[in-house]
Amino acid sequence: MPINLSKGQKVDLTKGNPGLKKLMVGLGWDVNAFDTGADFDLDASAFMLGENGKCPTEKEFVFYGNLEHKSGSVKHMGDNLTGEGDGDDEQIQIDLSKVPSNVVRIAFTVTIYDAEGRRQNFGQVSNSFIRIVDEVTNTELIHYDLGEDFSIETAVVVGELYRHNGGWKFNAIGSGFQGGLAALCGHYGIEVA
């Protein structure tokens, strides 16, 4: 049985799973009934952060435009343009053994593509979740439902993996931002054109 987390909860991933290396981070969502006349294109991203809470370079930002970090430690499995269907809408693979030593946290975010132009926000999204699966055993370790706490936000920091005493923990964050992907990039030290 996976551990179901609530906002702000932290759990040790590697303590009970000492051999844990390969993870699949699945993110999913549904769109509420009312229609803005455009598809909802939600995008999952991973920001690989140093001690200062910033990405060392723009190459540590893994998203639909940069699907894999050069270390092979973080790999985005591709963009889902509509979010239709059950289960994970987007997936990111993590190999903990390959994460560069200067990366102490990996933050997972979801943003709404062209939210302003399409007049969309997270108040129109429901059943959002993140789950972490041990890829070797295909066991779901963690499941975090974001709940319906959002209204005008266009970007959400869902959670993060972080190093702790030689192992890895997960923190369920669930905090929203206005300003979409550009706001998140600024927060994590990435220059946006």
C-alpha positions in Angstrom: 0.0 0.0 0.0 1.4 3.5 -0.9 1.7 6.1 1.8 -1.0 8.8 1.2 0.5 12.2 2.1 -1.2 15.4 3.0 0.2 18.9 2.3 3.5 19.6 4.1 4.1 16.0 5.0 7.6 14.5 4.5 8.4 10.9 4.1 11.7 9.0 3.9 11.9 7.1 0.6 15.2 5.3 0.9 15.2 4.3 4.6 12.7 1.5 4.1 13.9 0.8 0.6 17.7 0.8 0.9 18.3 -0.4 -2.7 15.9 2.2 -4.2 17.4 3.7 -7.4 14.9 4.0 -10.2 11.7 6.0 -9.6 8.8 6.9 -11.8 7.1 10.1 -10.8 3.6 10.2 -12.3 1.4 13.3 -12.4 -2.2 13.3 -13.3 -5.3 15.6 -13.3 -8.8 16.0 -14.6 -10.5 19.1 -16.0 -13.7 20.3 -14.4 -17.0 20.3 -16.4 -17.1 23.9 -17.7 -15.3 24.6 -21.0 -13.1 27.6 -21.9 -13.2 26.5 -25.6 -9.6 25.3 -25.5 -7.9 22.1 -24.4 -6.2 22.2 -21.1 -2.5 21.4 -21.7 -0.9 20.9 -18.3 2.8 20.4 -18.3 4.9 18.6 -15.7 8.5 19.8 -15.1 11.4 19.0 -12.9 13.8 21.6 -11.5 17.1 20.1 -10.3 18.3 22.5 -7.5 21.5 23.2 -5.7 22.1 24.2 -2.1 20.9 27.7 -2.9 17.5 26.5 -4.1 18.3 27.5 -7.7 19.1 25.5 -10.8 22.9 25.6 -11.5 22.2 26.2 -15.2 19.2 26.0 -17.5 20.1 22.4 -18.3 18.9 21.4 -14.9 15.4 22.4 -15.9 13.8 19.2 -17.4 10.5 19.8 -19.3 8.8 19.3 -22.7 11.6 21.4 -24.4 14.5 19.6 -22.6 13.4 16.0 -22.0 16.5 14.6 -20.4 19.3 15.8 -18.1 22.8 15.1 -19.5 23.5 12.8 -16.4 20.6 10.6 -17.4 19.2 11.0 -13.8 16.0 12.9 -14.8 14.1 12.0 -17.9 10.7 13.4 -19.0 8.6 10.8 -20.8 6.9 13.4 -23.1 4.1 16.0 -23.3 0.4 15.0 -23.0 -1.5 17.8 -24.7 -5.0 17.1 -23.4 -4.8 15.1 -20.1 -7.5 12.7 -21.3 -7.8 9.2 -19.9 -7.2 7.7 -16.5 -3.9 7.3 -14.6 -0.8 9.4 -15.1 -1.0 12.2 -17.6 2.8 12.8 -17.6 5.7 10.8 -16.2 9.2 11.7 -15.2 11.8 8.9 -14.6 14.4 9.5 -11.9 17.6 7.5 -11.4 18.7 8.4 -7.9 22.2 6.8 -8.4 22.9 9.2 -11.3 21.8 12.5 -9.7 24.8 14.9 -9.8 26.2 15.6 -6.3 25.6 19.3 -6.7 21.9 18.7 -6.9 20.3 18.4 -3.5 16.6 18.7 -4.4 14.4 17.9 -7.4 11.2 20.0 -7.4 8.2 18.7 -9.5 5.8 21.3 -10.9 2.8 21.4 -13.1 1.9 24.5 -15.1 -1.0 25.3 -17.5 0.3 26.1 -21.0 -0.9 29.4 -22.3 -3.1 29.8 -19.3 -3.6 33.6 -19.8 -4.5 33.3 -23.5 -6.9 30.4 -22.8 -8.3 32.0 -19.6 -7.5 28.9 -17.5 -6.3 28.3 -14.0 -6.0 25.5 -11.4 -9.5 26.3 -10.0 -10.7 24.6 -13.2 -8.6 21.4 -12.5 -9.5 18.6 -10.2 -8.2 15.2 -9.0 -4.6 16.4 -9.3 -2.1 14.0 -7.9 1.6 13.0 -7.8 2.7 9.4 -7.2 6.1 7.9 -6.8 6.6 4.3 -8.1 9.6 2.0 -7.6 10.3 1.2 -11.2 12.1 -2.0 -10.4 9.3 -3.6 -8.4 6.5 -1.5 -9.9 5.3 -0.7 -6.4 3.6 2.6 -5.7 5.5 4.1 -2.7 3.8 7.5 -2.3 0.5 9.1 -3.4 -0.3 12.7 -2.8 -3.7 14.2 -3.9 -3.4 18.0 -4.2 -7.0 18.6 -3.2 -9.1 21.6 -4.5 -7.2 24.4 -2.7 -6.5 26.4 -5.9 -8.4 29.2 -7.7 -6.4 31.7 -9.8 -3.0 29.9 -9.8 -1.5 28.8 -13.1 1.5 26.9 -11.7 1.9 24.5 -8.8 4.9 23.2 -7.0 3.6 19.7 -6.3 6.4 18.2 -4.3 10.1 17.6 -4.2 12.7 14.8 -3.6 15.6 16.0 -1.5 18.8 14.5 -0.1 18.8 13.8 3.7 21.6 12.1 5.6 22.8 10.1 2.6 19.2 9.1 1.6 16.3 10.7 -0.2 13.0 12.0 1.2 9.9 13.4 -0.4 8.1 16.5 0.6 4.4 17.1 -0.4 4.4 20.9 -1.1 1.3 21.8 -3.0 1.9 25.5 -3.3 0.5 27.6 -6.1 1.9 30.4 -8.1 0.4 33.0 -10.5 2.4 33.8 -13.6 2.7 30.2 -14.9 6.0 28.6 -16.0 7.8 32.0 -16.2 7.1 32.7 -12.5 8.4 29.2 -11.6 11.5 29.7 -13.7 12.2 33.0 -12.0 11.7 31.4 -8.6 14.3 28.7 -9.4 16.8 31.0 -11.0 16.2 30.3 -14.7 16.2 33.2 -17.1 13.1 33.3 -19.4 13.3 34.9 -22.8 
